[in-house]
Amino acid sequence: MRGPRRIAALTLALLTPISLHCDSPAPADPVAGAPAEGLFGPPASPALAGDASPADAPRQGAAALDRADSCDDLATALKATAIQEMEASLHNNLTMALQAVASDCGDWGEEEEEEEEEEEEEETGSDAASDYSETNTQVADVDEADFVKNDGSYLYILAGGRFRVLDAWPADQAHELASVPLQGTPKRMYVHGDTAVIYASLEYVDPSLGSDPWSDAAVEPDCTYGYDCEFTGDGRKLLVTVLDLADRAKPRLVREIEFNGSYLNSRRIGDAVHTALVFPELDVGGMTYWPQSLPDAWCGLGQQGFTTQDVLQRFEALRLANLQQIEQAPIKDLLPSVRDTWHLGGVTWTMQGPLSACDEVFLSSTGDSRSFVSLVSLAVGKLAPLATTTIMSRPGPVYASKDSLYLAVRHDKAQSAAWFPELAADVNEATSVHKFALDGATSEYAASGAVKGRILNQFAMDEYEGALRVATTSGWLPDPDVHSTVIVLREKGSRLREEGRVDHLAPSEDIRSVRYKGDIGFVVTFKKTDPLFVLDLSDPRAPSVAGELKIPGFSTYMHILDDDHLLTMGYDAADQGDFAWFEGLQLQIIDTTDLSQPVVLDKEVIGTRGSTSEAATNHLAFTYFRSRDLLAVPMTICAGGSGGDFGDLMTFSGLLVYRVTIAGGFELLGGVPHEAPETPETASGKCNNWWTDSNSKVQRSVFMEDWVYSIARDMIHVAHIDDLAHPVASIPL
């Protein structure tokens, strides 16, 4: 298999994009009449028109991807998917139109509204701290991008459209050292050695998705937890800015890389940054899905003189017109491309072109994607070209080890033109997993596989001794057939093949959090209580449940406290019989020394219903400082909630700090306030948030020795753990 294509510095070939013109046979003239056979069957046979939707019987499509042979091959795959989606939409409208021919509007009565059941549910400066906290990552030595970074001497913050350097040590003298304006909306970054790599969102990739009438800060929030959101990116073009930080007081612009796609996720491993980007779907303009000559009606078309034959002919003519639009659509502007600008020695160099040649793109046969995902690798602090691997896929959560990166994609059988032959016939939800092999600042597509069920987030995946473990849930609450599965996959050729599984975990419940530790897995499910399943994964061919613990509430995040203990965060819950109300935030220490009998050692419930924390649904906001047994979590605490009612008063908004030990449990050291508590006269509705929608003002925290930096978007407070309520320094952002 060939290596990834490189965008070589000052290579003339990249100054001109590859031509993607493809000659395709023209479709039949829609005005001349319908062909003998079409999507809807022969026009003279109306009985065939409503027999089957194209999505009713998905064809078999392997999860593994195939390399495109040429630009024609790539265009064919894209346009075939566009045709399938267009025909499925037309078929739905046709079915409605045929019903409108046969239906007399006078026969239509008022429908009762169906009542939905609510679900409850390196190198630093000379003056540095001796020890300090860093970004809370899933995998050791695999860094994750965030808007705050810390090296013990300096804090690096993205706020107010700027990259800010704070001289952070000594803590009581912390102050801003540099502030660099950036293009777009800066959202996350890496700082490694003397280099900062910053990700910013620019304008929408597709202007039809919307505009930003107020400010650049109104970019859509990221999906961080995955329970009721999709990992899709924000739909905006991505700008990567590289700064030289050799002089922290005067950061210097080195490089700007602009993509026609959006940031999805990334990882830094050593001096290599791997960024996954999602690119817009093939958008064919000019297509319509209802004949202009046919009244838009739910009933009574027959009364207006339209026959079944009239409807069939009009829809077939429309289908042919749409086919012509698809065949004529240019695809070159929709392929991943880059504009790479260097600023070196007073000279600016710019190169632009496609990220991958047509025959270096890997195509999917699942038929539910018209978009691309590219993995772009950058060598930090080096004059090196980018390396890229591109696949045809929808986006999803990303997990990475030191040697591999995985993209997981949720699939619905009802919306897929093809399905996975490796799955049982009764599986209607699936997750495909694509593996990329990492080697320094390069990547290569390696293999793909499919598992039953939908994945929650990155923590549902883990690689151990060459095998990938994936936890999924099948079905949706309150269906009693809902259950969860943990499947072990291993790479064999171009396939990730199932090696073993634990199936039908917690019937009638869904997954709320997952964590792995070596050959042990922990899975939390929920409907009324929090069953913590301990899985023995030592034999990947025969994984099994080793133990189970049932406690009120559910954990949304599990942290490895030490070899035998978990530190969890989530929500308390009140059992109501058939369901449970979620209540205040909940911290727990769980002893897993005996895998067959896990035990809760200590539990701390914070606030009432409506209290939220950024750390409950975003692990980057959870700061456990192992060397000093300190835990910091952002918190909005509400009082007065009970029996399904939200709290009515916000009593604290800021950062809570605990000392956490096995012997002593949770010891609250205090809180760093960022807002004044509410009174009945000043109540503002800050306690009405749903459990997955945090509104905690504080977003992050950093420890340096016995000092904590409480970071909100507008202010940083610096306080000693012995007097958290009275910060010694405050730095406005």
Secondary structure, DSSP 8 states (H G I E B T S, - for coil): ----EEE-TT-GGGGS-------------GGG---SS-TT--TT-GGGTTS--TTTS-EE--SS-EE--SHHHHHHHHHHHHHHHHHHHHHHHHHHHHHHHH--GGG------------------SS--SSB-----SSTT-B--BSEEE-SSEEEEEETTEEEEEE-SSGGG-EEEEEEE-SSEEEEEEEETTEEEEEEEEEESSGGG---SS-TT-------S-SSS-----SEEEEEEEEE-SSTTS-EEEEEEEESSEEEEEEEETTEEEEEEE------TT--SS-TTS---SS-TTTTT--HHHHHHHHHHHHHHHHHHHHH---GGGS-EEEEEEEETTEEEEEEEESS-GGGEEE-SSS----EEEEEEEETTS---EEEEEEE-----EEE-SSEEEEEEEEEGGG-SEE-TTS-TT--EEEEEEEEEEETTEEEEEEEEEEESEE-SGGGEEEETTEEEEEEEES-TT-TT-EEEEEEEEEETTEEEEEEEEEEESTT-EEEEEEEETTEEEEEEESSEEEEEEEE-SSTTS-EEEEEEEEESEEEEEEEEETTEEEEEEEEEEE-SSSEEEEEEEEEEEE-SSTTS-EEEEEEEES-TT-B-HHHH-GGG-EEEGGGTEEEEEEEEEES-BTTB--SEEEEEEEEEEEEETTTEEEEEEEEEEE----TTT--STT---TTS---SEEEEEEETTEEEEEESSEEEEEETT-TTS-SEEEE-
